[in-house]
Amino acid sequence: MRAALLSRYLVDALAILTVTVLLCWASRLTQAFACLVAILGLFTFVVQFQSLRFSNQLFSVVALENTDHIAMIANNTMMIGLAAFLAYALLMTRFVMRGSQTSSIRTRLVLLAVLLLSAIAIRNDHKWLPSDVVTTRATYYNSRDFSHFKHSLLSEFWRVLTHQYRMQRRIDQLGDTTLILDERLRKFVAKHSLSWGKFSAEYPLLHLTKTSERLDGLSSKPFPAAPNVIVIFAEGLSARTIQPYSNKFPNISDNIAEFAEQAIKFDHYYNHTFATYRALAGQNCSFFPAYRTEAEVRYRCLPHILKDSGYQTEFLISQKKDATDLDEMLSRVGFDSVLAYEELEPMLTHEPTLTALPTHLSDAKLFATMVERLKQRHASIEQNKKPLYLGVYNFETHTNNHPMSPVAQYEAAPNNYVLNTIHGFDKAFGLFWDYFKTSPYADNTILILTSDHAHYPDNDYRSLWSPEDRYSPVFMDRIPLLIYSPFHEQVAKFKIRRSSSLDFAPSILHLLGINRYQSPFLGHSLFDSTPRMRPIAMSNQDAWYTARGLPQQLTTEEPNPNYESMRLFIKRTQALELKNKLWPAKVD
């Protein structure tokens, strides 16, 4: 049945061959162009089928934005495909160059006729195939996630490649109207406690946040001094994979489960954007980044506001700086220093059993260097004067990563690398948690475990779930939010039933008692019952929202106008970012 569905892709292939045949019997320049058409056409097919094999989706804008991580999915199958592509390129070049010398006009016309008739027949196969075959195929198609078969491989690839240009063109066409909302969006802003143009017409998101000293659902005791804040942004960790959120995989996260017993736990907390660059920036800045943040744009984020309150801000990442732009992005959103592989790996030369690849640290080594870094800071009188906001991002749980250490094997499924990476992360976190509980930081530090975004829905991850698990294979899901605080205790249920990581930054500020600040934040504190946008996950193109707890794609056919208003409003805020209209150079 898959073969029958794939027949529609043959039309693309036949179109490429037809153009190639038409061009190859002309001048040398036209022949060269024919070679280029044939080679680029097949390259598109190779990219699309590799994407389908890996994720059951066509090559997407998110994939394009993360091509610097292509090594993550490199394997023998991909290498064989690359070799076949190169062989095809050579053979096609030979065919084009020799074809003009050996084929008669009659042969060329027959070949063109065969190609065109084949394309027409395949495109209209529903007219000549037996009706029972057409019906069976339609049933099979509608019962499975084969939405990608609706699209042309070539047109979809072109749409992805030109997406950024088209988005920028739409923003340029908006001009100054970017700063003005129509009646529909004004009502949406008022309904969801958002701000637009209250303090500045030129920077419409700028507003003053005032929260009460009371924290909904919590009892609090005074801070002897401003507490430290440590946030672990686990790579691609969905709540459904770990205890205390689910027992689908028993004992996969015993250490996180133990931590959760002493932590404030949030349920129905979803990622609001993807992938990592947007997610880390989006959580710290409480907005929907258009891309990976822009060098020329002024941002106002959680680290900036904490620095205004006397905090030192730092971030630890597993990767090398020349293999990622994370260090530059994190600096743009306000972190004073970003320590990467180059600075962290040498800290533990006395621990040869802790592993690292040439590109990134293992989770075990990252957490060990985190312990070492905290010890260094505590020993430094100068550094210890200021409270610390420390962010940490691991990498071993990234999609298609395999754990470096055999200790990470999950006994219930030792050959499943997805579960092994989660189990390995839990073990690494457990080593840090054991240190933290008896460290000088235990009584003056708020420790938070969350994720940058949900696990990417690649085919290996999808295979873990059955229909009764209510899993929707999209880039939106519940993520963990566990907050250990020696100063707070949960005493009642939270009034906010569903929320997202858009609310992360304002929640941390509220928890720290920073109740008055200016920002362009779109989110609200989780400890405040202020009306807010329903959870939605959005990049600069795709969007998903929760319907009865199950994420589904937001399309232009969405019957609920509220969700379409949400999408339009987020698009408008992304236009403000690209026009550098989030935060002024000077604020009174």
C-alpha positions as CSV (number, residue, x, y, z in Angstrom):
1,M,0.0,0.0,0.0
2,R,2.9,2.4,0.7
3,A,4.0,1.7,-2.9
4,A,0.6,2.8,-4.2
5,L,0.8,6.0,-2.2
6,L,4.3,6.6,-3.4
7,S,3.0,6.6,-7.0
8,R,2.2,10.3,-6.7
9,Y,5.9,11.0,-6.0
10,L,6.7,9.4,-9.4
11,V,5.1,12.4,-11.1
12,D,7.8,14.6,-9.7
13,A,10.5,12.1,-10.9
14,L,8.9,12.0,-14.4
15,A,8.7,15.7,-14.6
16,I,12.5,16.0,-13.8
17,L,13.3,13.4,-16.5
18,T,11.1,15.1,-19.0
19,V,12.8,18.5,-18.5
20,T,16.2,16.7,-18.7
21,V,15.3,15.0,-22.0
22,L,14.1,18.2,-23.5
23,L,17.3,20.1,-22.6
24,C,19.9,17.5,-23.2
25,W,19.7,17.7,-27.1
26,A,20.7,21.3,-27.4
27,S,23.8,23.5,-26.9
28,R,26.5,22.7,-24.4
29,L,25.2,25.3,-22.0
30,T,21.7,23.9,-22.1
31,Q,23.1,20.4,-21.6
32,A,24.9,21.7,-18.5
33,F,21.6,23.1,-17.3
34,A,20.0,19.7,-17.9
35,C,22.6,18.0,-15.8
36,L,22.0,20.6,-13.0
37,V,18.2,20.0,-13.2
38,A,18.6,16.2,-13.0
39,I,21.1,16.3,-10.1
40,L,19.2,18.9,-8.0
41,G,16.0,17.0,-8.6
42,L,17.5,13.8,-7.3
43,F,19.1,15.7,-4.4
44,T,15.7,16.8,-3.4
45,F,14.4,13.3,-3.5
46,V,17.3,12.1,-1.3
47,V,16.7,14.8,1.3
48,Q,13.0,14.2,1.4
49,F,13.2,10.4,1.7
50,Q,15.9,10.6,4.4
51,S,13.6,13.0,6.3
52,L,10.7,10.6,5.8
53,R,12.8,7.6,7.0
54,F,13.9,9.5,10.1
55,S,10.7,11.4,11.1
56,N,7.9,10.4,8.8
57,Q,7.7,14.0,7.7
58,L,9.0,15.9,4.7
59,F,12.0,18.2,5.2
60,S,10.8,21.1,7.3
61,V,11.8,24.7,8.1
62,V,12.9,23.5,11.6
63,A,15.1,20.8,9.9
64,L,16.6,23.5,7.6
65,E,17.4,25.7,10.6
66,N,19.2,22.8,12.3
67,T,21.3,21.5,9.4
68,D,24.4,22.3,11.5
69,H,23.4,19.2,13.4
70,I,23.2,16.9,10.4
71,A,25.8,14.6,11.9
72,M,23.2,13.7,14.5
73,I,21.3,11.5,12.0
74,A,24.2,10.3,9.9
75,N,24.4,6.5,9.7
76,N,25.2,3.7,7.2
77,T,21.9,4.1,5.3
78,M,22.5,7.8,4.8
79,M,26.1,7.1,3.6
80,I,24.8,4.5,1.1
81,G,22.2,7.0,-0.1
82,L,24.9,9.6,-0.5
83,A,27.1,7.2,-2.5
84,A,24.2,6.3,-4.7
85,F,23.4,10.0,-5.3
86,L,27.0,10.7,-6.4
87,A,27.0,7.7,-8.7
88,Y,23.7,8.9,-10.2
89,A,25.1,12.4,-10.8
90,L,28.1,10.9,-12.7
91,L,25.8,8.6,-14.8
92,M,23.3,11.4,-15.5
93,T,26.1,13.7,-16.7
94,R,27.4,11.0,-19.0
95,F,23.8,10.3,-20.3
96,V,23.2,14.0,-21.1
97,M,26.5,14.6,-22.7
98,R,26.3,11.5,-24.9
99,G,22.6,11.5,-25.5
100,S,22.7,14.5,-27.9
101,Q,25.2,12.6,-30.1
102,T,23.6,9.2,-30.3
103,S,19.8,9.7,-30.2
104,S,17.7,10.4,-33.3
105,I,14.8,12.9,-33.2
106,R,12.3,10.0,-33.4
107,T,13.8,8.3,-30.4
108,R,13.7,11.6,-28.4
109,L,10.0,12.2,-29.3
110,V,9.1,8.6,-28.3
111,L,10.9,9.0,-25.0
112,L,9.2,12.3,-24.3
113,A,5.8,10.8,-25.2
114,V,6.3,7.8,-22.9
115,L,7.3,10.1,-20.0
116,L,4.4,12.5,-20.4
117,L,1.8,9.7,-20.8
118,S,3.2,7.9,-17.8
119,A,2.9,11.1,-15.7
120,I,-0.7,11.7,-16.8
121,A,-1.6,8.0,-16.1
122,I,-0.1,8.1,-12.7
123,R,-1.5,11.4,-11.8
124,N,-5.0,10.1,-12.7
125,D,-4.6,6.5,-11.5
126,H,-7.9,6.8,-9.6
127,K,-9.7,6.9,-12.9
128,W,-8.4,3.5,-14.2
129,L,-7.5,1.6,-11.1
130,P,-10.2,-0.8,-9.8
131,S,-12.6,1.0,-7.4
132,D,-11.9,-1.4,-4.6
133,V,-8.1,-0.6,-4.8
134,V,-8.8,3.1,-4.7
135,T,-11.2,2.7,-1.8
136,T,-8.7,0.5,0.2
137,R,-5.9,3.0,-0.5
138,A,-8.0,5.9,0.7
139,T,-9.0,4.1,3.9
140,Y,-5.4,3.2,4.6
141,Y,-4.2,6.7,3.8
142,N,-6.8,8.4,6.1
143,S,-6.1,6.0,9.0
144,R,-2.4,6.8,9.2
145,D,-0.2,9.8,9.5
146,F,0.6,10.2,5.8
147,S,-0.2,13.9,5.5
148,H,3.1,14.3,3.7
149,F,1.8,12.3,0.7
150,K,-0.5,15.2,-0.1
151,H,2.5,17.3,-1.2
152,S,4.9,17.4,-4.1
153,L,8.4,16.6,-2.9
154,L,9.8,19.3,-5.2
155,S,7.3,22.1,-4.3
156,E,7.5,21.4,-0.6
157,F,11.3,21.5,-0.7
158,W,11.2,24.8,-2.6
159,R,8.7,26.2,-0.1
160,V,11.0,25.4,2.8
161,L,14.0,26.9,1.1
162,T,12.2,30.2,0.4
163,H,10.4,30.4,3.7
164,Q,12.6,33.0,5.3
165,Y,12.5,35.2,2.2
166,R,8.7,35.0,2.0
167,M,8.4,35.8,5.7
168,Q,10.7,38.8,5.5
169,R,8.8,40.0,2.5
170,R,5.5,39.8,4.3
171,I,7.0,41.8,7.2
172,D,8.3,44.4,4.8
173,Q,4.9,44.7,3.2
174,L,3.3,45.4,6.7
175,G,5.6,48.4,7.1
176,D,4.4,50.7,10.0
177,T,1.2,48.7,10.3
178,T,3.2,46.2,12.3
179,L,2.7,48.5,15.2
180,I,-1.0,48.7,14.8
181,L,-3.6,46.0,15.7
182,D,-6.9,45.6,14.0
183,E,-10.2,45.3,16.0
184,R,-9.9,41.5,16.1
185,L,-6.4,41.4,17.6
186,R,-7.3,44.3,20.0
187,K,-10.0,42.2,21.5
188,F,-7.7,39.2,21.7
189,V,-5.1,41.2,23.6
190,A,-7.7,42.5,26.1
191,K,-9.1,39.0,26.6
192,H,-5.7,37.4,27.4
193,S,-4.2,40.1,29.7
194,L,-1.6,41.1,27.1
195,S,-0.2,44.5,26.5
196,W,0.0,46.5,23.3
197,G,1.0,50.1,23.1
198,K,0.3,51.0,26.7
199,F,3.7,52.7,27.3
200,S,5.1,53.1,23.8
201,A,3.6,53.2,20.3
202,E,7.0,52.4,18.8
203,Y,7.7,49.4,21.2
204,P,4.1,48.2,21.7
205,L,5.0,45.1,23.9
206,L,6.8,47.2,26.5
207,H,4.8,47.2,29.7
208,L,5.1,47.3,33.5
209,T,4.4,44.0,35.3
210,K,3.1,44.2,38.9
211,T,2.5,40.9,40.7
212,S,1.2,40.5,44.3
213,E,3.5,39.3,47.1
214,R,1.2,36.3,47.5
215,L,2.0,33.2,45.4
216,D,-1.1,31.2,44.4
217,G,-0.9,27.6,45.9
218,L,2.3,28.2,47.9
219,S,3.2,29.2,51.4
220,S,6.4,31.3,51.6
221,K,9.0,32.3,54.2
222,P,11.3,35.3,53.9
223,F,14.6,35.1,52.1
224,P,17.7,35.7,54.4
225,A,19.3,36.9,51.2
226,A,18.5,36.8,47.5
227,P,18.5,33.0,46.7
228,N,20.5,31.4,43.9
229,V,18.6,29.9,41.0
230,I,19.8,26.9,39.1
231,V,17.8,25.7,36.1
232,I,18.5,22.5,34.2
233,F,17.0,22.7,30.7
234,A,17.0,19.0,29.8
235,E,17.3,18.4,26.0
236,G,14.0,17.1,24.5
237,L,12.6,15.6,27.7
238,S,8.9,15.0,27.5
239,A,7.0,14.5,30.8
240,R,5.3,11.4,29.6
241,T,8.6,9.5,29.6
242,I,9.6,10.0,33.3
243,Q,8.4,9.6,36.8
244,P,6.6,11.3,38.5
245,Y,4.5,12.2,35.5
246,S,4.1,8.7,34.1
247,N,4.8,5.0,35.0
248,K,4.9,3.9,31.3
249,F,8.6,3.0,31.8
250,P,9.1,1.8,35.4
251,N,12.2,2.9,37.2
252,I,13.5,4.9,34.2
253,S,14.0,8.0,36.3
254,D,14.3,7.0,40.0
255,N,16.5,10.0,40.8
256,I,14.1,12.5,39.2
257,A,11.2,10.8,41.0
258,E,13.1,11.3,44.4
259,F,13.8,14.9,43.5
260,A,10.1,15.4,42.7
261,E,9.0,14.3,46.2
262,Q,10.7,17.4,47.5
263,A,9.7,19.7,44.7
264,I,6.7,21.8,43.5
265,K,5.3,19.9,40.5
266,F,3.4,21.4,37.6
267,D,1.2,19.2,35.4
268,H,-0.2,20.1,32.0
269,Y,2.8,22.3,31.3
270,Y,3.7,22.4,27.5
271,N,6.6,23.6,25.5
272,H,5.6,26.8,23.6
273,T,8.2,26.7,20.8
274,F,10.9,24.6,19.2
275,A,13.7,23.7,18.6
276,T,16.4,24.4,21.2
277,Y,17.5,27.9,20.1
278,R,14.0,29.2,20.1
279,A,13.1,27.2,23.2
280,L,15.9,28.5,25.4
281,A,15.5,32.1,24.2
282,G,11.7,31.8,24.3
283,Q,11.6,30.6,27.9
284,N,14.1,33.2,29.2
285,C,12.5,36.0,27.2
286,S,8.8,34.9,27.4
287,F,8.1,35.3,23.7
288,F,8.1,33.4,20.4
289,P,11.4,33.9,18.6
290,A,11.2,34.2,14.9
291,Y,14.5,32.4,14.4
292,R,17.6,31.9,16.7
293,T,17.5,35.5,17.9
294,E,19.1,38.3,15.9
295,A,22.5,39.9,16.6
296,E,21.2,43.5,15.9
297,V,18.0,43.1,18.0
298,R,17.7,44.4,21.6
299,Y,16.1,41.8,23.9
300,R,14.9,42.1,27.5
301,C,14.9,38.8,29.2
302,L,15.1,37.0,32.6
303,P,18.9,37.4,32.9
304,H,18.7,41.1,32.2
305,I,16.1,41.6,35.0
306,L,17.9,39.4,37.4
307,K,21.1,41.4,36.8
308,D,19.2,44.6,37.6
309,S,18.5,42.9,41.0
310,G,22.2,42.1,41.6
311,Y,22.5,38.6,40.1
312,Q,25.4,37.0,38.3
313,T,24.2,35.1,35.3
314,E,26.0,32.1,33.7
315,F,25.1,29.2,31.4
316,L,26.8,25.8,30.9
317,I,26.4,23.9,27.5
318,S,27.8,20.6,26.5
319,Q,28.8,21.4,22.9
320,K,31.8,23.1,21.4
321,K,31.4,26.8,20.6
322,D,32.5,26.3,17.0
323,A,29.8,23.6,16.6
324,T,26.9,25.6,17.8
325,D,25.6,29.2,18.0
326,L,24.1,28.6,21.4
327,D,26.8,30.6,23.2
328,E,26.1,33.7,21.0
329,M,22.4,33.3,21.4
330,L,22.6,33.0,25.2
331,S,24.8,36.1,25.4
332,R,22.2,38.0,23.4
333,V,19.4,37.1,25.8
334,G,21.5,38.4,28.7
335,F,23.8,35.8,30.2
336,D,27.1,37.3,31.5
337,S,29.1,34.2,30.6
338,V,28.6,31.0,28.7
339,L,30.9,28.1,29.4
340,A,31.1,25.4,26.7
341,Y,33.0,22.2,26.0
342,E,36.3,24.1,25.7
343,E,36.1,25.5,29.3
344,L,34.3,22.6,31.0
345,E,36.1,19.5,29.6
346,P,39.5,20.4,31.2
347,M,37.9,20.8,34.6
348,L,37.8,17.0,35.2
349,T,41.1,15.6,33.8
350,H,41.3,13.6,37.1
351,E,38.1,11.7,36.1
352,P,39.1,9.6,33.1
353,T,35.9,7.4,33.4
354,L,33.7,10.4,32.5
355,T,33.3,10.5,28.7
356,A,33.2,13.1,26.0
357,L,33.0,13.0,22.3
358,P,34.9,15.4,20.1
359,T,31.7,17.5,19.7
360,H,30.0,17.3,23.2
361,L,30.2,16.1,26.8
362,S,28.3,13.2,28.1
363,D,25.5,14.1,30.5
364,A,27.5,12.5,33.3
365,K,30.5,14.7,32.6
366,L,28.4,17.8,32.2
367,F,26.8,17.3,35.7
368,A,30.2,16.5,37.2
369,T,31.6,19.8,35.7
370,M,28.6,21.6,37.1
371,V,29.4,20.3,40.6
372,E,33.1,21.4,40.1
373,R,32.0,24.8,38.9
374,L,29.7,25.3,41.9
375,K,32.6,24.3,44.2
376,Q,34.9,26.8,42.6
377,R,32.3,29.6,42.9
378,H,31.7,28.8,46.6
379,A,35.4,28.9,47.3
380,S,35.7,32.4,45.6
381,I,34.8,35.1,48.0
382,E,34.4,37.6,45.2
383,Q,32.0,35.5,43.1
384,N,30.1,34.4,46.2
385,K,29.1,37.9,47.0
386,K,26.3,37.9,44.3
387,P,23.4,35.5,44.0
388,L,23.7,33.3,41.0
389,Y,21.3,32.5,38.1
390,L,22.8,29.4,36.5
391,G,21.4,27.7,33.4
392,V,22.5,24.3,32.2
393,Y,21.7,22.5,28.9
394,N,22.7,18.9,28.3
395,F,22.9,17.2,24.9
396,E,23.0,13.4,25.2
397,T,19.2,13.1,25.2
398,H,19.0,14.8,21.8
399,T,17.1,12.9,19.1
400,N,19.2,10.1,17.5
401,N,22.0,10.4,20.2
402,H,23.2,7.2,21.7
403,P,24.5,7.1,25.3
404,M,28.2,7.2,25.7
405,S,28.3,5.0,28.8
406,P,27.0,1.4,29.2
407,V,26.0,2.4,32.7
408,A,23.1,4.3,31.1
409,Q,21.3,1.1,29.9
410,Y,17.7,0.9,31.0
411,E,17.3,-2.7,32.2
412,A,13.7,-3.1,31.0
413,A,14.7,-2.3,27.4
414,P,18.6,-2.3,27.2
415,N,18.6,-2.1,23.4
416,N,16.4,0.9,23.1
417,Y,18.7,3.9,22.7
418,V,15.9,6.4,23.3
419,L,15.1,5.1,26.7
420,N,18.8,4.6,27.5
421,T,19.5,8.2,26.9
422,I,16.6,9.2,29.3
423,H,17.8,6.7,31.9
424,G,21.4,7.9,31.5
425,F,20.3,11.5,32.0
426,D,18.5,10.5,35.2
427,K,21.6,8.8,36.5
428,A,23.7,11.9,35.8
429,F,21.1,14.1,37.4
430,G,21.2,11.8,40.4
431,L,24.9,12.3,40.9
432,F,24.3,16.1,41.0
433,W,21.3,15.8,43.3
434,D,23.3,13.7,45.8
435,Y,25.9,16.5,45.9
436,F,23.4,19.3,46.0
437,K,21.5,17.9,49.1
438,T,24.5,18.2,51.3
439,S,26.2,21.2,49.6
440,P,26.3,24.8,50.8
441,Y,23.7,25.5,48.2
442,A,20.9,23.4,49.6
443,D,19.6,26.0,51.9
444,N,19.9,29.1,49.7
445,T,19.2,27.8,46.2
446,I,16.1,27.2,44.1
447,L,16.8,24.2,41.8
448,I,14.5,23.7,38.8
449,L,14.3,20.8,36.4
450,T,12.5,21.4,33.1
451,S,13.1,20.9,29.4
452,D,13.9,23.1,26.4
453,H,11.0,21.4,24.5
454,A,9.3,18.1,24.0
455,H,11.1,15.1,22.5
456,Y,11.3,15.4,18.7
457,P,8.8,12.9,17.2
458,D,11.2,10.9,15.1
459,N,10.2,7.3,14.1
460,D,12.2,5.6,16.9
461,Y,10.4,7.8,19.5
462,R,7.0,7.3,18.0
463,S,7.4,3.5,18.1
464,L,7.3,3.7,22.0
465,W,3.7,4.7,22.0
466,S,0.4,3.0,21.4
467,P,-3.0,4.5,20.8
468,E,-4.0,4.2,24.5
469,D,-1.1,6.4,25.4
470,R,-2.8,9.4,23.7
471,Y,0.4,10.5,22.0
472,S,0.3,13.0,19.2
473,P,3.4,12.8,17.0
474,V,4.1,16.5,16.8
475,F,6.7,18.8,18.3
476,M,4.5,19.8,21.3
477,D,3.9,17.8,24.4
478,R,3.9,18.2,28.2
479,I,7.3,18.8,29.6
480,P,8.5,18.6,33.2
481,L,8.5,21.6,35.6
482,L,9.8,20.6,39.0
483,I,10.9,23.3,41.4
484,Y,12.8,22.6,44.6
485,S,12.8,25.6,47.0
486,P,13.8,25.7,50.6
487,F,11.6,28.8,51.0
488,H,8.3,27.6,49.5
489,E,5.8,24.8,50.1
490,Q,2.8,23.8,48.0
491,V,-0.3,24.0,50.2
492,A,-3.1,24.1,47.6
493,K,-3.8,23.2,44.0
494,F,-2.8,25.8,41.4
495,K,-5.6,27.7,39.8
496,I,-3.9,27.6,36.4
497,R,-4.9,24.2,34.9
498,R,-2.9,24.4,31.6
499,S,0.1,26.5,30.9
500,S,3.3,26.6,28.8
501,S,7.0,27.5,29.0
502,L,6.0,31.0,27.8
503,D,5.2,31.5,31.5
504,F,8.6,30.4,32.7
505,A,10.4,33.8,33.1
506,P,7.6,35.7,34.8
507,S,7.1,32.7,37.2
508,I,10.7,32.7,38.3
509,L,10.6,36.5,38.9
510,H,7.4,36.1,40.9
511,L,8.9,33.2,42.9
512,L,11.9,35.4,43.8
513,G,9.7,38.3,45.0
514,I,10.7,40.5,42.0
515,N,7.1,41.9,41.7
516,R,7.6,45.1,39.6
517,Y,9.6,45.2,36.4
518,Q,9.4,46.4,32.8
519,S,9.5,43.9,29.9
520,P,8.0,42.8,26.6
521,F,7.0,39.4,28.1
522,L,4.0,37.6,26.7
523,G,3.6,35.2,29.5
524,H,2.3,35.4,33.1
525,S,3.3,34.0,36.4
526,L,2.1,30.4,37.1
527,F,1.5,31.6,40.7
528,D,-1.1,34.2,39.5
529,S,-4.5,33.3,38.1
530,T,-4.4,36.1,35.5
531,P,-6.2,35.0,32.2
532,R,-3.6,34.0,29.6
533,M,-3.3,32.4,26.2
534,R,-4.0,28.7,26.0
535,P,-0.9,26.6,25.4
536,I,0.3,26.8,21.9
537,A,3.6,25.7,20.4
538,M,4.8,27.8,17.4
539,S,7.9,28.4,15.4
540,N,7.8,30.9,12.6
541,Q,5.6,28.6,10.5
542,D,4.1,25.6,12.2
543,A,1.8,25.8,15.2
544,W,0.1,23.3,17.4
545,Y,-2.4,23.7,20.2
546,T,-4.0,21.5,22.8
547,A,-7.5,20.2,22.3
548,R,-8.7,18.1,25.4
549,G,-5.0,17.7,26.3
550,L,-4.0,16.3,22.9
551,P,-1.8,18.6,20.7
552,Q,-3.0,19.0,17.1
553,Q,-1.9,21.2,14.2
554,L,-3.3,24.7,13.8
555,T,-4.3,25.2,10.2
556,T,-6.1,28.0,8.3
557,E,-9.2,25.8,8.3
558,E,-9.3,25.9,12.2
559,P,-13.0,26.6,13.1
560,N,-12.1,28.2,16.5
561,P,-11.3,31.9,15.7
562,N,-9.5,32.3,19.0
563,Y,-6.7,30.0,17.9
564,E,-6.4,31.8,14.6
565,S,-6.2,35.1,16.4
566,M,-3.5,33.6,18.6
567,R,-1.5,32.7,15.5
568,L,-1.9,36.1,13.9
569,F,-0.9,37.9,17.1
570,I,2.3,35.7,17.5
571,K,3.2,36.5,13.9
572,R,2.9,40.2,14.7
573,T,5.2,39.9,17.7
574,Q,7.8,38.0,15.6
575,A,7.6,40.9,13.1
576,L,8.4,43.3,15.9
577,E,11.4,41.2,16.8
578,L,12.8,41.3,13.2
579,K,12.2,45.1,13.1
580,N,14.0,45.5,16.4
581,K,10.9,46.8,18.1
582,L,10.9,44.7,21.3
583,W,12.9,46.9,23.6
584,P,14.1,50.5,23.3
585,A,17.8,51.5,23.7
586,K,16.8,53.5,26.7
587,V,13.9,53.2,29.1
588,D,12.8,55.8,31.6
